[in-house]
Each structure stands twice: as structure tokens, then as C-alpha cells.
Amino acid sequence: MTDSRPILITGGCGFIGCNLADRLAERGDNVVVLDNLARTGVRENAQWLKSRHGDLVAVTIADIRDPIPVIDAVRDARAVLHLAAQVAVTDSVSDPASDFEINARGTLNVLEAVRLHNRLAPVIFASTNKVYGRLIDDSAITLAGQRYVPTHDGLAGGISEDTPLDFYSPYGCSKGTADQYVHDYARVFGLRTVVMRMSCIYGPRQFGTEDQGWIAHFLLSAIRGNPLTIYGDGKQVRDALHVSDAVGAWLAALDRIDLVQGRVFNLGGGPRNAISLLELIDQIGNLTGRGVAYSFADWRPGDQPWYITDTSALSDALGWAPKVEIAEGLRSLHTWLHSRFGTSDGSREATA
Ligand SMILES: NC(=O)c1ccc[n+]([C@@H]2O[C@H](COP(=O)([O-])OP(=O)(O)OC[C@H]3O[C@@H](n4cnc5c(N)ncnc54)[C@H](O)[C@@H]3O)[C@@H](O)[C@H]2O)c1
């Protein structure tokens, strides 16, 4: 008999959460998204999910800092995908206490709800590459055109899960704390948890801002004709992963939880999808036919000059590999942002 209990997605109105909910509902799964709508724009994602899937997706407006609604939602869930978070490093620096309450304490609320009320439910957690800190010092990188590359050949395949943890910034600390709790609840309490340490995820339904979601923010600024501020020298490198591929990895882990419970994985686009900020600006110019104006400001705390994911652990365990190349992914995000924020003459957007 099929299990009709819903899959709970905390932060399910957010960018990655609503893409997960959409894919699950498309394949016929019942979904409950729990979100406090803290992120500007995400109410629209809730409406989008309801318009596409009706009763298959239920929306619960609640805060993960409050254990009671979390317990209510967890109790009946078939699985828990935990993505609700304070997501901006900048906001974590201006208000570390709130950042801790949401990311660390909120995650403990989710884990305790599972441990005490539904201990067989798989839990997959959205962690971050920020748990590895700045990673590399200036003596270990060199310039190649518009991007940094590591001088040590051993890093060419990217950063693996064996890399020492080095939480940096309050956001790094609160997400890293949550990451370690999720991992430890598998060891100590036998919960069926998986940690996904994600690099830069991008794609449709991302309301990127200067503080988080930089690829969407850069594209949106180009569409709006707004100048960009680049923090640092713009040569810092990230590997970008299209959200459809990220969703593919999460669902592969969920569907084969017996194989991967207790594991930690790095999840990103890998070396083939690496791009620097300045290279992205060039690509956006090609895509839109218009240059993007920008200026520079100081580096942000903990900003990694180079981060590329080694995805081999995930590939070996689940046969997962990214499918969407960055050039194609950028086109798809540009199309979505333009349809949402652009005007028919292609000049400036109409609504915010
Ligand atoms: N997007 C990325 O590149 C990326 C990279 C690494 C890790 N992550 C992690 O993935 C998760 C999802 O990120 P996203 O990009 O979709 O961000 P997002 O901001 O679009 O989604 C987060 C959602 O959580 C909700 N939320 C915030 N505080 C809450 C609270 N106290 N209670 C309930 N809901 C709350 C927000 O309203 C939002 O809908 C986050 O945990 C983030 O740290 C994202």
C-alpha cells in the first residue's frame, strides 16, 4: 500500500523548498510546507504551489522557533525536508542572536519533534559550504584570467566532505551547529538523517537580493538596469547548481534513505559549473545584450575566494550528477526573472 502521509518541507515557500514541493506534488506526493513567510516574495511561491497543485500541497504558516506547530506538522509526516532558515550572512552579522534562534534552535526543535513523535521519519537538512570557513588562504590561490584557482593540484576536483570544519561568520556557526546536530542525531538517537552541504543553488522562483542569492540578484539587476556592488574583487569562484538538479539530489536521497541515512554530502555544480563573479557579469552581458555597471566594496567576512564542490560522494552513493550546464541554467533563470519582473520592451521591470 502506498504511504499517503505528507512530506513536510520547512521553509517550503522559499526558493529551494517550493521547487522541492513542486516536484514532489508533480509525482503525486502529498506535501505540507511550513513557513513563516519571513523572506520577501515567498508568499508568491505559496500561491504558485496552490495554483498548480491544489489540495496536494497544504501551506502552514508557522515559525520553527515555536516547537508546538513544529511537533504538530512533524507528527503526521512521512519525511521531513528541513530548509527553513535565516539565510543571509549579512543579517547574521547584524543580528547573531536571531540567526542562532532560527538556524540552530529551530533545527533542534525539528530534530526533537522527530525524535519524540515520529522517529522513523527521514530528515534531510539544508546545510551549507560555509561550514568549511574561508578554506584557503591567499598564498594557496593564484589568478587565472578573471578567476582564482588553487595552486595545489589536489584541489582540482573540488572540496570533499573530509575537509575540516571551520565555522566562519554567525551564519556559518548557526548552520554548522545545526549540521552537526542533524548528523549526531543519526549517531546517538538512530534518526534517519542526511546532511546536504550546498554550494550556490540558483534557478526559477529565486528572489535573489544583495544579501543572498547572488546569481538571481545579478540577473535581476541587469534586467532592472541597476548597478551592482561587488564585495571583494569579483574574482572569487563558486560552483553553481541549477535548482532542478538540487531537487534531483534531495529526492534521490529521500527515495533511498536506507542507503544514505547518517551520511553528510557536499552538493553543488562541481568543477564544470564553476564561475567567478566577473565571469558571470560577462555572461549576463552576452545574455541580455547590455553591459552591467558595477563598483567594488570591501570583502565580506568569511567570503571564500574559491569554492568548488567535489560531488563524487553523492555520485557514488546515489548515481546523481548535475544535468543542467551553467549557460543553459542562466538562460532559464533569466527567462523566469524577465517574465516576472521585466517589461515587454525589455527595458526596466514594472513590479517589485
Ligand atoms: N540558495 C542557496 O544557494 C543555498 C546554499 C546553501 C544552503 N542553503 C540553505 O538552503 C535552505 C533554503 O535556502 P533558499 O535559498 O531556498 O532560501 P529562502 O530564503 O528562499 O528559503 C528559506 C525559507 O525559510 C523561511 N523561514 C525563514 N525563517 C523561518 C522561520 N523562523 N520559521 C519558518 N520559516 C522560516 C523563509 O520565509 C523562506 O521561505 C536554507 O536553509 C539555506 O541556508 C541555500
The ligand as a Tripos MOL2 file, in Angstrom:
@<TRIPOS>MOLECULE
LIG
   44    48     1     0     0
SMALL
NO_CHARGES

@<TRIPOS>ATOM
      1 N1         20.2640   29.0280   -2.0640 N.am      1 LIG1
      2 C1         21.4840   28.6120   -1.8290 C.2       1 LIG1
      3 O1         22.3860   28.8390   -2.6420 O.2       1 LIG1
      4 C2         21.8090   27.8500   -0.5620 C.ar      1 LIG1
      5 C3         23.1220   27.3890   -0.3710 C.ar      1 LIG1
      6 C4         23.4270   26.6750    0.7920 C.ar      1 LIG1
      7 C5         22.4520   26.4210    1.7280 C.ar      1 LIG1
      8 N2         21.1910   26.9060    1.5480 N.ar      1 LIG1
      9 C6         20.1760   26.6000    2.5680 C.3       1 LIG1
     10 O2         19.0410   26.0840    1.9050 O.3       1 LIG1
     11 C7         17.8530   26.4760    2.5970 C.3       1 LIG1
     12 C8         16.8920   27.1380    1.6400 C.3       1 LIG1
     13 O3         17.5170   28.2840    1.0590 O.3       1 LIG1
     14 P1         16.7750   29.1680   -0.0330 P.3       1 LIG1
     15 O4         17.8030   29.6970   -0.9380 O.co2     1 LIG1
     16 O5         15.6050   28.4280   -0.5760 O.co2     1 LIG1
     17 O6         16.3030   30.3870    0.8810 O.3       1 LIG1
     18 P2         14.8700   31.0990    1.0260 P.3       1 LIG1
     19 O7         15.0930   32.2960    1.8720 O.co2     1 LIG1
     20 O8         14.2290   31.2910   -0.2950 O.co2     1 LIG1
     21 O9         14.0430   29.9960    1.8340 O.3       1 LIG1
     22 C9         14.0360   29.9210    3.2500 C.3       1 LIG1
     23 C10        12.5880   29.9130    3.7020 C.3       1 LIG1
     24 O10        12.5680   29.7700    5.1280 O.3       1 LIG1
     25 C11        11.5460   30.6180    5.6270 C.3       1 LIG1
     26 N3         11.8660   30.9420    7.0220 N.ar      1 LIG1
     27 C12        12.8200   31.7970    7.4930 C.ar      1 LIG1
     28 N4         12.8080   31.8080    8.8240 N.ar      1 LIG1
     29 C13        11.8240   30.9480    9.2190 C.ar      1 LIG1
     30 C14        11.3200   30.5440   10.4760 C.ar      1 LIG1
     31 N5         11.8100   31.0500   11.6240 N.pl3     1 LIG1
     32 N6         10.2970   29.6510   10.5150 N.ar      1 LIG1
     33 C15         9.7740   29.1610    9.3620 C.ar      1 LIG1
     34 N7         10.2060   29.5090    8.1440 N.ar      1 LIG1
     35 C16        11.2260   30.4030    8.0710 C.ar      1 LIG1
     36 C17        11.5610   31.8370    4.7170 C.3       1 LIG1
     37 O11        10.3420   32.5560    4.7530 O.3       1 LIG1
     38 C18        11.8340   31.1950    3.3670 C.3       1 LIG1
     39 O12        10.6370   30.8960    2.6950 O.3       1 LIG1
     40 C19        18.3230   27.3620    3.7490 C.3       1 LIG1
     41 O13        18.4030   26.5270    4.8960 O.3       1 LIG1
     42 C20        19.7030   27.8100    3.3430 C.3       1 LIG1
     43 O14        20.5220   28.0790    4.4510 O.3       1 LIG1
     44 C21        20.8460   27.6050    0.4280 C.ar      1 LIG1
@<TRIPOS>BOND
     1     1     2 1
     2     2     3 2
     3     2     4 1
     4     4     5 ar
     5     4    44 ar
     6     5     6 ar
     7     6     7 ar
     8     7     8 ar
     9     8     9 1
    10     8    44 ar
    11     9    10 1
    12     9    42 1
    13    10    11 1
    14    11    12 1
    15    11    40 1
    16    12    13 1
    17    13    14 1
    18    14    15 2
    19    14    16 1
    20    14    17 1
    21    17    18 1
    22    18    19 2
    23    18    20 1
    24    18    21 1
    25    21    22 1
    26    22    23 1
    27    23    24 1
    28    23    38 1
    29    24    25 1
    30    25    26 1
    31    25    36 1
    32    26    27 ar
    33    26    35 ar
    34    27    28 ar
    35    28    29 ar
    36    29    30 ar
    37    29    35 ar
    38    30    31 1
    39    30    32 ar
    40    32    33 ar
    41    33    34 ar
    42    34    35 ar
    43    36    37 1
    44    36    38 1
    45    38    39 1
    46    40    41 1
    47    40    42 1
    48    42    43 1
@<TRIPOS>SUBSTRUCTURE
     1 LIG1         1 GROUP 0 **** ****
